[in-house]
Amino acid sequence: MSSVRRSIASIATIVLSVSVLSVGVVAGAGPAAASGGNPPPVYNPPPGGGQTGSGSSGGGTYTATVAERISLSGDTNNAYNESWTPPECWLQPDFYQPQTYQQGDPSGGQSDADSYWFWFGNHFQGFMHWLHGTGGFDDVNQEFKQEQNKQRPAAWTGPDPIEADDVWWVPNWLNSPAGWACAQGLVFSDDLTDGFLSMEPPAKPGTGGANGQISSVNLAALARAALRLPTLRVVTSPRVSTEVNLPTYVSVVYGGRINPTDTATVLFGNGAIYLSATVQATLQNVQISSNATSYQTAGAGAAGQACAAAAGRATTACSITFGAPSGATPYTITVSATWTVKWTTSAGDGGTFPDAPPVTQTRNIVVREIQSQT
């Protein structure tokens, strides 16, 4: 732990908390708010090159928008709904010890530990102006320069000795007001002992994704939240109208891969991989239902995708038969597809998420009754 960096971050919290009432800035919740005081005023930080991912289903959408150095790849897109909630913030390794300080720091970005410290602090209103006024700007740079040279500053409680394979841990968060508020809580709590980052390994999260070191489960939850399930298009034969007691053949055209997959990866600043998690969705069954009072189905409900697309044409493998005419209002045919989602990680663990809500699509059809006259 650096005494200068920690004391400046702590004093800044108090100073900026007092200024909230005078500037009228709305801030996210943090430890100060939890204890009954005012949280420090903040600017919402930019995404900083982070990734966005989401997926959709008949019951809503799933998404994770990550602020810093989480790579999302695979079947993802960018809608948002709180149907699935990944962790709001966590701590992840970002910089190796050789990325502690470089000449010209701070760069204004997040190129190394020194620049990251100033970048994060700069998102608290008035922080940089106040820091220059204390004379602490050069002191902070000096401490990072010492650590770059593997020298321990006063009151250092990090690795001893400092080695090239030591890493700096930094907060990461969902790119949302709640995620940023959670990140503030991390850096101004005892979980992070060096102001805005730390070379000391953080506490591991508990069950449910408590604040602390990102785990395989946390990362898999981010991948799960970003997973896009395919949309459905229902095809029937006949297309518009059918007859009582005659099967209407049904098929499904999937918008996207039938069994989608995506991966979330924690990256170091140099592009090296720390941890990755992959989720794989597998179509379990397709169900057909209707608002008709009398009908029966065939070929649906079992694994094996009996209602899967066949060049966009309905086939005899899947059908619905109506027992009564629809009258003036067409019947609605509803197709629901259900996926099971499993996860694995580069750490060798894995599991199964709760099934996603079924993805559904409907199609209207008129059912007529043929009557003979004698």
N, C-alpha and C positions, 0 to 999 in steps of 0.2 A: 504494500500500500504506500502511496506517495502522500506525505503529510501536506504538501502545498496544494496538490490537486484536490485532495479530499476536503481540506479546510475551505478552499475557495468555493467548491461546489456546495458545501454545507452552508457557508455564510451567504452565498448567492441565493439559496433557497429562502432564507429568512428575509433578506433585503427585498427580493422580488415579491415575496408574499405580502409584505407591507404595502407595496406599490399597486396591488391589484385594485383597491378601491379608488385610487386616484386616476388610473388609466382606463378603468372599466373594461378590461379585456376578459373575455370568457375563456376559461381554462379547463382542461380535463382534470378528472379526479386524480389525486395522488395521496401520499402519506399525510401531507399537511391537511388535506381535506378530511381524511379519515379521523384525524385527531381533533377536529372541530375548528381548525384555522382555515385560512384561505390558501389555495394552491398557488404556485407561482404562475404568472401570466406566460403564455406560450404562443408561438406561431405554430401552425400545423406544418410539419416538415414535408418536403416534397418526397415523392416515391423513391427518388435516388437511383433510378434504373432498375427498380424491382419488377417482378413479374405479376401478371394477373391471370387468373384462371377460373372457370366456372363450368357448370353443367346444368342441364335442365331435365325436368321430369313432369309428369302430369300433376304432381302435387307441389311443385315449386321449383326452385333452382338451388344449386350448391355452388359456393364460391370461396376462394381465398385470394385476397389481394395482399401481397407481401411487400414490405417496405425495402428490405435490404438483403441482397445476395441469397435468396432462395430461388432456384431455377425450377420452373414448372414446364414440363414438356409432355406431349402426347395429346389425348383427346380432351382438350380444355377450351373454354372461351370465357367471356367476361360479363356475365349478368350477376346480380346479387339478390339473395334472399336468405333469411335466417333459418331456413329449414334444417341446415346442418351447420353446427358451430364448432370450428376448430379452436385451438388455443388463441387467445388474443395477443399474447406476447411471450417471449422466452429469451434465453441467452444462448448465443451460439459463437463458436470460435471464428475469428475473422482474420487476424493478422498474426503471422509468425514473428518471433522476436526480431529478426533482421528487418522487419517492416515497422519498426518502432518510430524512427525519426529519420528525416533526410534534410539536407541543407535547403533552406527556403521555406521550411514549415512555419506556420500552418499554411497548407496549400489552398484552403477554402473548401476542399472536398473531403474525401474519405480515403485518401491514398495510403495512409498508414495510421498508426495508433495516435500519434501526436495530432495530426490533422483531424482525425475523427473526434478527438476530445473537444477541440474548438468548434468543429462543425455541429456537434450535438448541443453544446452549450449555447451556441448562437441562436438556437431555436427558442430560447427563453428571452422574452422581450427585455432589452436593455442590458443583457448579460455582457456583451463585448465592451460596451461603453464603460460599464462598472469595472470590468476586469482591468482595462487599461488604467483606470483611475487608481487601482490598488497597487500597481507595479507588479502584479502577479503574472502578467503576460510572459515576461522573460523568464521568471522562475519556473513556470510550467514547462516551457520549451527546454530549459536546462535539465529538468528532471528526466524528460523523455530522451534527451541527448545522452545522459548518463546511462540509461537503460539500453539504449542502442549500443553502447560500448560495453554492455554487460556489467555495469557498475551500479551498486544499489544506493539509491538516495536515502536520506535520513528517514527513519520510521518505516522503511520498506518491510512489508510482511509477505511479499510474493516469493517465488522460487529462489532458493539460495543453494548453489550459485545460479545465476541467470544463464540459460543455455539457448542455443539457436533454435531448438525444437520446442521451446515454450511458446504459448500462444496467448493472444489477447482475446478475451471474451467481451462481446458487445451485445446490447439489446437488439432484438428484432421484433417486429410486430405486424399485425394485420394493418393494412393501410386504411384505417378508419379512425374516427374520433375515439372509439372505445379502445382500439389497439394502441394508439398513441398515449392515451391516459394510462394504460397498463404499463407501457414502457417507462413513462415518467415514474411510476411507482417502483419499478425495478431499480432505477438508477439512484433514487433518493431513499432507498431502504438499505438495511444491513446486508441484503443479498448481494450487493455490488459495492465493494469497499474502496473503489478508486475513482469516485466521481461518476464519470460517464462510461467507464469500461474497466476491465480488471484483468491482470495476468494470473490471478488466483482462480482456480477452477470453481465455478459456482455450485450451489447446492443442486442436487438432482430433483426434478419435479416429482411430486407425489401423484397418487392416483387422481385422474381427472385433469392432468395437465397443470399442476400448480406452477407458479413462477419459479424459474430456475433453469438449469441446463436442459437444452432441448433433447428429447429422447426419441427413440424409434417410434413410439406410439404418437408423440406430438407430430413428428414429420409425416407419418402415415395419415394422420388426421388432416393435415394440410393437403396432401395429395387427394384424399377422399373428398374434401370439400371442393376441390378444383375439377373433379371428374365430370365429364359431360356424357350423359346417357343419350342414346340416339332418340330422335323424334320418330313418330309413327305416321304412316299414311295407310288407311284402310282401303282395300280393293275388294269389290264384290262382283259376282257374276250370278244373275243379271245385275246391271249397274244401278238402275233407277227403281225398277218395280219387279215384284216376284209374285208367286202364287202360293196360296195356302197349301200346306202339306208337301211342298216341293222344296228340296234343299237349295239354299242360297250359298254358293261357295265364297269363302272368305280367304284373303291373304293379307300379309302385312309387308309394306315397303319401309325399310328402316333408313332414316336420314342420319348417316354416319355408320361407323362400324357396329355390327351387332354386339360384339363383345369388346367394349372399349377398355383402354388402359391408359394410365398416366403416371408420371414419376415426379417427385419433389426431391430436390437435391440441395444440401447445404454446401456452399462454396466458400473457400477462403478467398482473401483479396487477390491472391495470385492465380486463382482459377482451379486450385486443387480441390478435390472432393473430400469432405469430412464424413458425410452420411447421406445416403439416398434411400428413399422409400417408394415402392411401386404398388399401385392398386390395380387389380384386375377384376372387371365386372363380367359375369357369365350369365347369359340369359337362362332362367330356370323354367319358366312356363309362360304360355299365352292363354289368356282367358277371354271368352266371348260371352257377352250378356246383352240383354235388351230390356227396354221398358214395356215390351209386350207382355200380356198376361199369360200367354200360352206359347211356349217355344221349347225346342231342345237343340243341343249342339253336339257336334262330333269332331274329333280330331284335335280339340283344344284342351289345355290344362296340364299336359304332361311334358316333361323335358324332351328335347329333340326338335323343337321348333317346327311342329307340324303345320303352323300357319305362316311359316317364313316366306319371304318373297320368292316368286318364281318368275323372273323377268317381268315383274309388275303385273302378273296375271293371277287371278284367283284359281285355285286348283281344288280337286275333289278331296284333298287331304284334310280339309277343314271346312266346316259348314254350319249353318244355322237353319232350322226348319220351323216355320211359324204355324200355329194351330188355329189362328183366327185372322180375319182381315183387319187391316189397320183403320179403315174408314177414312174420314176426311183428313186426319192428322197422321203423317207417316210415323212408322216406328223408328226408334233409334237403335242402331247396333253399336255397342261399345266394346272395343278391344283393349285389354290391359296386359301389359308385359311386365314381368318382374325379374330383376337381376339380383344375384348374390355377389357381394364385393369382398374379395380377399386382399390381404396386404402382406408384403414381404419387404425386408430391408437389407442393406449391405452389411448390417450387423448380424444377420443370420436369424433374426426372429420374424414373427408374423402372426397372423390371426384372421378373423372374419369380422367385418362390420355388420351391424344390423342391416337387413334388407332395405333397399331404397323404396320409397313409396312407388307403387306401380306407375309406369308411364302409360297414359291412356290416350285414345283417339276415338272419335265417333263418326258414324255415317248414317244418314237417313235413307229409309227405303219404304216404298209403298207396297203393301201386301194386299193383293186382290183375291177374291174367291170366285172360282169358275162354277157356274150353276148350269145344269142341263135342263132343258124344257122338253116335255113329251106331249 
